[in-house]
Amino acid sequence: MALLLQASVLARSAFAASGLVSARTARSIASSSHSQAAAAQPLAAEDEGPAEPRWSHELGAVRTDWTRQEVTDVYSQPLLDLVFKAASVHRMYNDPSMVQRCTLLSIKTGGCPENCSYCSQSSYWSDDTGLKAEKLMDLEPVYEAALRAREAGSTRFCMGAAWRGPSQVGPRQWERVLEMVRRIRGLGMEVCTTLGMLTPDQAKQLREAGLTAYNHNLDTSPEFYGKITTTRK
């Protein structure tokens, strides 16, 4: 760069001294040389900002080594950014034009001892809803319902029970639920349940029976929880 500037000064002096061009023209030539020299100088690297986090760079990768900080970062994303990223991952593994069809069956209706204010299954609101407590369904009617669901195009069958959890019922009823899971899984369908609060051993038994997913309500925030239910702590 310094050599180019020096050359432009010498060129202007030489042209002016020779009398071949006017001083104004010599200055113009030198100015052009100076501009070319400036253009030849490498541009400074632009500030690229913070590096893209791994979870965003490897979006869609199946991982088992997530850190708490990464989970916090994902949770803190603006809602629409998070929706966009979630949709992007969904399209990596699924046909976006397809919707999974699921069938839900209440295998034990009414009589729940919880007082969740939004749920008609609660025994607390039975006078208002007129919903009477029913016994746990037998195995065969549930299995037949799953067969009909599969024939109608469902690929997942979900079973819900209105109780606090399996610990509320006896071992024979719990074993009946496990057998429902086994039989329906044997149809090649995904099986999910919503059975209230589980112990670690009950969760393990469901997994061994072939359960695909477990649904559990997150009723509300801790600060508002007491206004939704008071029977579950």
Secondary structure, 3 states (H helix, E strand, C coil): CHHHHHHHHHHHHHHHHHCCCCHHHHHHHHHHHHHHHHHHCCCCCCCCCCCCCHHHHCCCCCCCCCCHHHHHHHHCCCHHHHHHHHHHHHHHHCCCCCCCCEEEEEEECCCECCCCCCCCCEHHHHHHHCCCCCCCCCHHHHHHHHHHHHHCCCCEEEEEECCCCHHHCCHHHHHHHHHHHHHHHCCCCEEEEECCCCCHHHHHHHHHHCCCEECCCCCCCCCCHHHCCCCCC
